[in-house]
Structures are given as C-alpha cells and as structure tokens.
Amino acid sequence: MTKTLLLQAAGILLAAALAGLLAGAVGARSALAGGVAYFLPNLLFVLRLRFAMAMHQAGAVGFLVGEAVKLAAVIALLIVLPRIMEVNWPALIAGLFVVLFVNLFSLLLKN
C-alpha cells in the first residue's frame, strides 16, 4: 500500500510538471489539485484500513463503507475545488486520471 501511495504522489508531481509546461501555473495547480483530490481520501482510507488490520477488526463491510466514504470525499473535493481556485479542467482531470491509473497499474504489476 505504501508503494502505491508513493507512486501516486510521484504521478501527481509528474502530471503537475507536465501541465505546468503545457498550460502554465494554473494548469500545474489544477493538475496538482485533481491528483490530491483523489490522493488525500485514498491516504486516509489506507491509514484507516491499516489501523483496522492492526486492531484485528478489518472486514468486508468496513472495507466497503470506507470505500464509499472515500468516493464521496473525492466527489465533494471535486465540487469544492472550482469554488476556491481557478481551475483548468483538462489539467485537473488529467491529474485525477494519473492517480487513478497509477492505482490500477500498481495493482496489476504487484507480485
């Protein structure tokens, strides 16, 4: 899980740098915000899951509830972002997709 989070963080930084080159500072901030909008709830979900595993209380229902809360937090952050900052939508979506695809590929490449 830690490796996946580190890969996601690296992907966010790479997407922000690329968006900065293509769309300027607003693009870089938007890509960073889009990636962080998924990364933060995912980080909290992983921490909660590790705590539950350490306490021997991890279960399928807790996992599904945590996943639902994570997705609701992502949606809420994506709704709030345009209200608190200027957003370049293609860069924001690119930052979000980079984190999602890093998550997918890290699961596919896991040994």
Secondary structure, DSSP 4 states (H G I P E B T S, - for coil): -HHHHHHHHHHHHHHHHHHHHHHHHHHHHHHHHHHHHHHHHHHHHHHHHHHHHHTT---HHHHHHHHHHHHHHHHHHHHHHHHHS---HHHHHHHHHHHHHHHHHHHHH--
